[in-house]
Amino acid sequence: MVQSCKVSSSKASSSQKSSGKASALKKSKTSKLASKKAAPNKRVAASSKSLPSNKILVGNCIERLKELPDNSVDLVFADPPYNLQLEGELHRPNNSKVDAVNDEWDQFDSFSAYDEFTKAWMAEARRILKPDGAMWVIGSYHNIFRVGTTLQDLGFWILNDIIWRKSNPMPNFKGTRFCNAHETLIWASKTGKSRPTFNYDSMKAFNDDLQMRSDWLLPICNGGERLKDNLGKKVHPTQKPEGLLYRVLMASTNPGDVVVDPFFGTGTTGAVAKALGRQWIGIEQDKSYIEAAEIRLSKVRPVSPEDLQALKPKRSAPRVPFGTLLELGLLEAGTTLYGPRAKKSAEVRADGTIQCAEQQGSIHKMGAYVQGLDACNGWTYWHFKADGELKPIDLLRHEARNQLGLN
Ligand SMILES: C[S@@+](CC[C@H](N)C(=O)[O-])C[C@H]1O[C@@H](n2cnc3c(N)ncnc32)[C@H](O)[C@@H]1O
């Protein structure tokens, strides 16, 4: 969907050069604590805040989230530091070095420091969500259990935990443990009373008419999608695959919704949101990642609004009773209706029933009766003849909704 881009090696590799950056980050860690105490003064009055849509906000997400209005966004997607606690270098059997995540931004002094950090950004994320809003957080065994506890402690309501099974995981080179082949995404609504967006019917159609399950098989980010610098080095150590965000956003947002990613990295969430006609706001503290994200986002071409039209949930279609077809003149009393392949037939009566031999009843009851079943959807079972063809009466219901302005 989005092409790879090259960023200047000096900028991209600046994230790896630790000396200057480490001190800047240390500073931001210290200021994080300081700013927590200063929070009430820093808070801008809710009414004066506005949503900077389709922009990357530079800086510490805890501070930048505070600038966004209460109850204003539909979804938060967060890919926070995992606190991987990697010790030493990791090598493959051929002794080549594994490009592991050992960046300063992923390091915390202790579990409690990580918990404090999680609580601080998550509380702000919850505040900005609309009452029916929801949040996704992705993580691994290193952090996801701590993240889940904090989510529940803050009042979020867990809807699902999704297992992202990687089709091409990195092996466990030392052979000391199982191959770590998945990550977990927690999907949670703002409160237990929220009614978050879930495009159930679309996701079922997406999955060949099978209810989508909570285990997703997707490859890790590689190939043309992986952003590289001029030297062919990865721009970001943990760039997420667009396929993952595609599924998340298709399932839990609608076109025009506002999606916030407080750990924007190279902007995977923004790139997919832009392509799918969603609004996005990214927060990131590392300038080299921001530069890569901006180039990437400038290349994304949004899908046309017509192509974004989602399947309307059947249960939300307004109810139109069979009798309305008679009232609107779409069917007349005396018309013959047919079962599939015209093996059964029935006559429409003026009172909205249909009659087959000695039996009379609703389209549903008679559909069940002629098939010897307990129940039947008469709208799809019964057909009318037009231009020598059999067409389901459901088409007339659709026309009735059009005429009543209900579609
Ligand atoms: C796991 S990565 C996200 C990668 C991103 N999903 C992608 O596909 O490129 C986490 C990102 O959060 C950023 N980050 C870490 N702590 C932050 C903070 N306090 N405020 C803002 N950004 C932060 C890091 O620089 C890093 O780019």
The ligand as an SDF file (V2000), in Angstrom:
LIG
                    3D

 27 29  0  0  0  0  0  0  0  0999 V2000
    7.4900    0.4140   19.4560 C   0  0  0  0  0  0  0  0  0  0  0  0
    7.9430    1.8870   18.6840 S   0  0  0  0  0  0  0  0  0  0  0  0
    6.5680    2.2480   17.6060 C   0  0  0  0  0  0  0  0  0  0  0  0
    6.7900    1.8440   16.1620 C   0  0  0  0  0  0  0  0  0  0  0  0
    5.6610    2.2160   15.2490 C   0  0  0  0  0  0  0  0  0  0  0  0
    4.4570    1.4990   15.5940 N   0  0  0  0  0  0  0  0  0  0  0  0
    6.0320    1.9340   13.7970 C   0  0  0  0  0  0  0  0  0  0  0  0
    5.3680    1.0950   13.1430 O   0  0  0  0  0  0  0  0  0  0  0  0
    6.9540    2.5400   13.3010 O   0  0  0  0  0  0  0  0  0  0  0  0
    7.7620    3.0440   19.9670 C   0  0  0  0  0  0  0  0  0  0  0  0
    8.0670    4.4510   19.5450 C   0  0  0  0  0  0  0  0  0  0  0  0
    7.7100    5.3060   20.6140 O   0  0  0  0  0  0  0  0  0  0  0  0
    8.6460    6.3610   20.7050 C   0  0  0  0  0  0  0  0  0  0  0  0
    8.5900    6.8090   22.1180 N   0  0  0  0  0  0  0  0  0  0  0  0
    9.0360    6.1490   23.2090 C   0  0  0  0  0  0  0  0  0  0  0  0
    8.7270    6.8470   24.3330 N   0  0  0  0  0  0  0  0  0  0  0  0
    8.0700    7.9490   23.9310 C   0  0  0  0  0  0  0  0  0  0  0  0
    7.4820    9.0400   24.6090 C   0  0  0  0  0  0  0  0  0  0  0  0
    7.5150    9.1500   25.9420 N   0  0  0  0  0  0  0  0  0  0  0  0
    6.8600   10.0080   23.8860 N   0  0  0  0  0  0  0  0  0  0  0  0
    6.8150    9.9220   22.5280 C   0  0  0  0  0  0  0  0  0  0  0  0
    7.3620    8.9230   21.8290 N   0  0  0  0  0  0  0  0  0  0  0  0
    7.9760    7.9240   22.5140 C   0  0  0  0  0  0  0  0  0  0  0  0
    9.9650    5.7370   20.2940 C   0  0  0  0  0  0  0  0  0  0  0  0
   10.8490    6.7290   19.7900 O   0  0  0  0  0  0  0  0  0  0  0  0
    9.5120    4.7360   19.2270 C   0  0  0  0  0  0  0  0  0  0  0  0
    9.6010    5.2880   17.9450 O   0  0  0  0  0  0  0  0  0  0  0  0
  1  2  1  0
  2  3  1  0
  2 10  1  0
  3  4  1  0
  4  5  1  0
  5  6  1  0
  5  7  1  0
  7  8  2  0
  7  9  1  0
 10 11  1  0
 11 12  1  0
 11 26  1  0
 12 13  1  0
 13 14  1  0
 13 24  1  0
 14 15  1  0
 14 23  1  0
 15 16  2  0
 16 17  1  0
 17 18  1  0
 17 23  2  0
 18 19  1  0
 18 20  2  0
 20 21  1  0
 21 22  2  0
 22 23  1  0
 24 25  1  0
 24 26  1  0
 26 27  1  0
M  CHG  2   2   1   9  -1
M  END
$$$$
